[in-house]
Amino acid sequence: MNNALVSIQIIPKTKNGEDVIPYVDEAIKIIEESGVTYRVSPLETTMEGELSYLFEVIKKMNERMIEMGSRNVISQVKILYQPTGITMNQLTEKYQ
């Protein structure tokens, strides 16, 4: 059962001020490969799953930014933890 929604905005500090879009694309690729349900929005990406697993995905994203040459990474994270279960659709169904 999915017990968390986690939204993340990842902001890598590039070496020479180059465009961050390739870095963000790589971060989203890591989310995609994780197998969790996710939704990309203009300013953040929301993932749905088990909280501990989502934290692992965030860790991989940050590590990958460094591997790609980023000097450091800011990750702005929002968490909704609900042990009884939660989905993105439960929160947004009335708007769809």
One Martini backbone bead per residue (centre of mass of N, CA, C, O) as a GRO file, in nm:
protein
   96
    1MET     BB    1   0.097   0.036   0.021
    2ASN     BB    2   0.046   0.367  -0.012
    3ASN     BB    3   0.183   0.620   0.237
    4ALA     BB    4   0.289   0.841   0.013
    5LEU     BB    5   0.364   1.181  -0.069
    6VAL     BB    6   0.623   1.315  -0.291
    7SER     BB    7   0.771   1.625  -0.339
    8ILE     BB    8   1.013   1.744  -0.592
    9GLN     BB    9   1.284   1.984  -0.604
   10ILE     BB   10   1.563   2.001  -0.813
   11ILE     BB   11   1.888   2.186  -0.746
   12PRO     BB   12   2.154   2.214  -0.931
   13LYS     BB   13   2.501   2.288  -0.913
   14THR     BB   14   2.678   2.395  -1.158
   15LYS     BB   15   2.992   2.454  -1.254
   16ASN     BB   16   2.923   2.680  -1.517
   17GLY     BB   17   2.608   2.748  -1.539
   18GLU     BB   18   2.457   2.545  -1.670
   19ASP     BB   19   2.204   2.383  -1.771
   20VAL     BB   20   1.958   2.190  -1.577
   21ILE     BB   21   1.775   2.008  -1.755
   22PRO     BB   22   1.949   1.747  -1.782
   23TYR     BB   23   1.934   1.691  -1.478
   24VAL     BB   24   1.629   1.674  -1.446
   25ASP     BB   25   1.589   1.447  -1.649
   26GLU     BB   26   1.755   1.243  -1.482
   27ALA     BB   27   1.579   1.249  -1.229
   28ILE     BB   28   1.321   1.148  -1.372
   29LYS     BB   29   1.442   0.881  -1.465
   30ILE     BB   30   1.475   0.764  -1.183
   31ILE     BB   31   1.180   0.760  -1.118
   32GLU     BB   32   1.088   0.585  -1.352
   33GLU     BB   33   1.279   0.336  -1.274
   34SER     BB   34   1.141   0.280  -0.986
   35GLY     BB   35   0.806   0.240  -1.042
   36VAL     BB   36   0.658   0.480  -0.962
   37THR     BB   37   0.420   0.693  -0.918
   38TYR     BB   38   0.396   0.993  -1.130
   39ARG     BB   39   0.415   1.367  -1.148
   40VAL     BB   40   0.471   1.623  -1.367
   41SER     BB   41   0.556   1.953  -1.302
   42PRO     BB   42   0.680   2.264  -1.342
   43LEU     BB   43   0.818   2.265  -1.017
   44GLU     BB   44   0.747   1.949  -0.976
   45THR     BB   45   0.756   1.613  -0.839
   46THR     BB   46   0.525   1.346  -0.787
   47MET     BB   47   0.514   1.079  -0.555
   48GLU     BB   48   0.410   0.729  -0.508
   49GLY     BB   49   0.444   0.551  -0.185
   50GLU     BB   50   0.682   0.439   0.006
   51LEU     BB   51   0.860   0.630   0.205
   52SER     BB   52   1.135   0.479   0.211
   53TYR     BB   53   1.158   0.452  -0.099
   54LEU     BB   54   1.144   0.754  -0.172
   55PHE     BB   55   1.408   0.823  -0.026
   56GLU     BB   56   1.587   0.653  -0.212
   57VAL     BB   57   1.526   0.809  -0.468
   58ILE     BB   58   1.636   1.080  -0.370
   59LYS     BB   59   1.922   0.985  -0.323
   60LYS     BB   60   1.982   0.905  -0.618
   61MET     BB   61   1.938   1.182  -0.738
   62ASN     BB   62   2.164   1.329  -0.584
   63GLU     BB   63   2.399   1.145  -0.669
   64ARG     BB   64   2.368   1.194  -0.977
   65MET     BB   65   2.433   1.496  -0.980
   66ILE     BB   66   2.727   1.455  -0.891
   67GLU     BB   67   2.815   1.262  -1.119
   68MET     BB   68   2.749   1.499  -1.340
   69GLY     BB   69   2.896   1.770  -1.173
   70SER     BB   70   2.774   1.865  -0.932
   71ARG     BB   71   2.851   2.038  -0.640
   72ASN     BB   72   2.541   2.065  -0.560
   73VAL     BB   73   2.217   2.010  -0.378
   74ILE     BB   74   1.879   2.103  -0.393
   75SER     BB   75   1.601   1.971  -0.194
   76GLN     BB   76   1.262   2.012  -0.231
   77VAL     BB   77   1.032   1.882   0.018
   78LYS     BB   78   0.718   1.707   0.019
   79ILE     BB   79   0.504   1.550   0.278
   80LEU     BB   80   0.265   1.278   0.274
   81TYR     BB   81   0.164   1.095   0.559
   82GLN     BB   82  -0.041   0.781   0.537
   83PRO     BB   83  -0.081   0.476   0.673
   84THR     BB   84  -0.372   0.406   0.526
   85GLY     BB   85  -0.334   0.568   0.267
   86ILE     BB   86  -0.235   0.717  -0.062
   87THR     BB   87  -0.329   0.932  -0.339
   88MET     BB   88  -0.344   1.155  -0.584
   89ASN     BB   89  -0.643   1.112  -0.664
   90GLN     BB   90  -0.769   1.171  -0.387
   91LEU     BB   91  -0.680   1.485  -0.405
   92THR     BB   92  -0.787   1.539  -0.735
   93GLU     BB   93  -1.065   1.424  -0.844
   94LYS     BB   94  -1.247   1.695  -0.842
   95TYR     BB   95  -1.049   1.817  -1.092
   96GLN     BB   96  -1.102   1.584  -1.333
   0.00000   0.00000   0.00000
